[in-house]
Amino acid sequence: MKKITKTKALILISIGMLVIATSQISSQFIELNDLAKGLFMGIGIGLLLTSMIFGNFKTAQ
């Protein structure tokens, strides 16, 4: 798979954190079953890992 740009990777990171936070907040107010909790956490972690692995984070040389 090819590298994604830094801005797209940052967007994926923010969406992943938003999905995880939304699932945590909604589980406090709405009774979610284990499937829904696991699905939201899995999607969030998957987005975070995808952005970290395929992101183009070059350090200054």
N, C-alpha and C positions, 0 to 999 in steps of 0.2 A: 504494500500500500504506500502511496506517496505521502509526503509530509504535508501538513496543513499549515496555513500561515499563523502568525502569532495572534492576530486579531480574532481569527476563527477559533483558535484554541482557547483564548480568554472568554469568548462567548460560550463555548461548550462548558468551561469550568463554572461560569456563573449560572448557566441553566442547570447543571448537575447539582450545584449547591442549593439552588432554588427548589428543585424537585425533592431533595432530601429534607430540607427545612419545611416544605409544605406538607410532606407526609408526617413529619413529627408533630407539627402544629395541629393538623387535622385529626390525628389519632388521639389528641387530648380532648377534643370536643365531640368528635364523631366516633362511634365504635366501628373500627375497621377490622375486617378479618385478617388472618395471617397472610393470606394470599395477596391481598392488596398492599399490606405493609411491606412484604418481601418484594413485590413487583416494583413499587416506587423506590425502595432502597436499592434494588438491583439496577434499575434504570439510571438512578443518580450516580451510583458508583461506576457503572459502565461508561457514562459520559465523562466522568472525571478521569478515569484511567485512559480512555481513548484520547482525550486532549493531552494528557501527560506523555503518552507513548508516541503519538504521531505528531505532536506539536513541534513547531520549529522554534525552539528556544535556544538561540545561539548566545553565548556569552561574549563579552567584549574582549578582544585580544590585544 
